């Protein structure tokens, strides 16, 4: 199913690039979301550095389950980071089309995270317990 993963990643990056290209004017709210998303993303990547990080949902050989730091609160902080930064880009585009693109991105990340979690459950026995202790993307909510 690697083709599905490639499609999901292509949709993800296409949406982000389109939102960045639609930039019109910097708004403070947009800037705040971009900075928050970027900071969250950097921290999530830093904490994930020893796990054999991949942009594809498939688990890489020798991967380890990270469940500390940000990952002790939510299972997909990088997806939250992408959503926050992309929301900032959408705000700065001042366009209804950007809302549609953002919606497509969120739906894509929803399906991508579902696939990733199924693969993680197969790879790591402890993932089911970890899943019960954490929220998926939004702390305390979902």
Secondary structure, 3 states (H helix, E strand, C coil): CHHHHHHHHHHHHHHHHHHHHCCCCCCHHHHHHHHHHHHHHHHHHHHHHHHCCCCCCCCCCCCCCCCCHHHHCECCHHHHHHHHHHHHHHHHHCCHHHHHHHHHHHHHHHHHHHHHHHHHHHHCCCHHHHHHHCECCCCCCC
